[in-house]
């Protein structure tokens, strides 16, 4: 159980560290992508705006001097052959141009015809026949006459497909590096988590070893004191009522201590994987009925109705002593935490898929939802004041869970404050 506990803690720390690192790297990758996109597109936009201004100025100059013949190769041609422009008058006639690539020109002319971007820089996309998407960045600027009237429109664009493809590849490369970084970080986190768990594991091992050693060492002296108190109880020479009361008190307290030591020993053996089962064939219903009869006097003291509904005889293969201990723990808990005049019912039934199960229900104080998650923890007591009054040590349900686990079964709880609690135990497959 210790290895499982610390293994779980290490895995949880590793998962938490990895999740934090993942979101950190995801944010880093997203930020880098946006920075790359902004830096590249802003430069492309600036180039387009500058080119549009230059072309508009040149076109205005040629409008004022119609006798000058323009040389596209000298005036308009960009050093980047992906840059293009078109100049239209207010009647939609093409006056001048530096053509775009033939495979995107029809698309460009359609965009110009339906232009609604004003003088903003926009990016439009076009999917080709081969499925490759082309991206075109465009802007527009008006050409005005000397009197300030609108005369023509200049549309300047650039094929930025390669830029976006490069940006996409860069993003994939960054994502790949990020994933590698996550894997490396997860490995580092796992190592760090393991190191962080070392002192906790050592402290837990010392505590577990102390409990085991103390339980073993205390059994013999407690047995001697128990035997001595029983001898004194039966000694007729002791006539003083005060001494008899003292002897009875000693016997009761030693009995409680012996039970606590026994419980601690069971827990310690469970931690060391030394708690072995001695399976045998027996009738579960008979064990339930016999154990309930042992608890009948305690129930009668509180005027509690203890009923057993164990229909059918099913023989199972299990450790009979441990199953008796399990039933005793659950019935004892139910009787302790049920008010006078209440009811405790033990119901035995066959479960699905060949399993057998039984439930112990009471009409007691109930358990809150937040406490239900911890009732199987060692030394955890829902009502600490009442538990001390009744002599509980907080180990009963932890031992019950360990017994069920060793039998490859399951124990669950259903409870409501003020209305009672039901513990359901499902054990392994029945013997036919």
C-alpha positions, 0 to 999 in steps of 0.5 A: 500500500505504501508503494502504491500511495507514494507511486500515486503521489509521484504520478500526481505531481508529475501530471501537475508539473507536466500540465503546467509546463504544457500550458506554459509552452502552448502559450509560448508557441501561440505568442511566438506565432502571433509575433512572427505573423505580426512582424512579417505581415506588418512589413509586407503591409508597409511595403504595399502601402509605400508601393501604392503611394509611389504608383499613385504619385507616378500616375498623377504625374503622368495624368498631368503630363500625358505626353510622357511615355511610361516605362513599366520596367523602370517606374512600376516594376518591383524588384519582387516579381510577386508584386503587382498593381492595376490602375482603373479610372472612375469608369472602370477602364484599365489605364496601367498595370504590372500584371499578377501571375496568370494563375491568380490574375482572374481572382485578383480582378474579381477581388478588385471588381468587388472591392470593399476594403477602402484603403486598408490592407487585406489578405484574401485567399484562393484555393487552387485545383491542386488544393494548395491555397494561395494568399494575396495581400492587397491594398488600394489608394485613390488618385486625385486631380490637382483640384482634389477630385477622385480620378483613378484607383490604384490597386496594389497587391502581393502574392504572400503564399510563400510567406504564409507557408513559411509561417506555417512550417515555422509554427509546426517546427515550433510545435514540434520543439514544444512537444519535445520540450514537454516530453523532456520537461515531463521526464524532469518533472518525474525525476523532481517529483520522485526526489520530492517524495523521498523524504515523505516516503522515508518518514512514512516508512519510519512511521509504518515500521514504528507501528509494526514494531510497537504492535509486536512489542505491546502484544506480550505485555498486554496479554500478561496484564489481560491475564492478570486482570482476569485472574484478579476478577476471579479471585474471591479473596478480593472483596473490596468494591473499590478494588473490584471496580479498579480491576474491572476498569483495568481489564476494560482498558487493557481490552481496548488497548489490545484491540487497538494493537491488533488493528495496528498490526493488521494495518502494518501487515497490510502495508508490508504485504504480509497480510495473507489470506487463508481461503476456504469454502464456507457459507457467507449467509451463515457467517453474517447471521452468526456475527450479527448474533454476537452484536445482538446484546450491544444492540439491545442495550441501545434498544436498536432493532438488529435484523438480518435478511440473508436469503439463499445459501451460497458457498464462497471461497474466501478467508472466513476469519477476515470476512467475519472481521469485516462484517463485525466492523460494519455492524459494530459501526452501525450500532455505535452511530445509531441512536437509541430506538433505531434500526440496523439491517444486514441484507445479503444478496447475489450480485450480477456476474456471479459475485455475492454482496451484502449491505449493512444499513442503519438509521443513524446520524449519517455522514456528510458528502465531504466526510464520505470521501475520507471515512476509509482513511486511517484514524479519520473519525467523522464525529471525533467527540462521539468516537472518543466517547464510544472508544473508536480508534478510526482504524475499523473502516480502513481495515474493512477496506483492506480486507475487501481489497485483498478479496478483490472486491469493492466497498462503497458508501451511501449516506445522508445526514440525519437519515442513516448510512449504507455500506455495500460490500461486493466480494469475488466470484461465488463457488458453485 
